[in-house]
């Protein structure tokens, strides 16, 4: 899947900035972010991976992600026409091996209560994914990812 390839490159790059990432996290009902990154100071970034113009044009939910992060980014491949993307959001160009942040998204700090909720969701999501990777017979169960 092209979006997953971009997510891998983004995650590798962000690890070099001391961020850890999870994929396909649900911040609230009806939304699922491609990549959520947690920084060393508790900062939360959301990165939406778009593999084509059609993929971007079909995304009607992305503005709903803004309330769940400190910074928002688009991640696209090198061939993507970046003129399609809003100027007031971050921009990352990626491939399956690495990425480069071309433009930082504006910082809008989360309220402390929402940050706490998001860090807990991040931790639970990561723990469930880790357990599933270790145990092929694992069934996530109630209230899971």
Secondary structure as UniProt FT lines:
FT   HELIX           2..15
FT   TURN            16..18
FT   STRAND          20..25
FT   TURN            29..30
FT   STRAND          33..38
FT   TURN            40..41
FT   STRAND          44..50
FT   HELIX           53..57
FT   HELIX           62..68
FT   STRAND          71..76
FT   TURN            78..79
FT   HELIX           82..84
FT   TURN            87..88
FT   STRAND          90..94
FT   STRAND          99..103
FT   HELIX           112..134
FT   TURN            136..137
FT   TURN            142..143
//
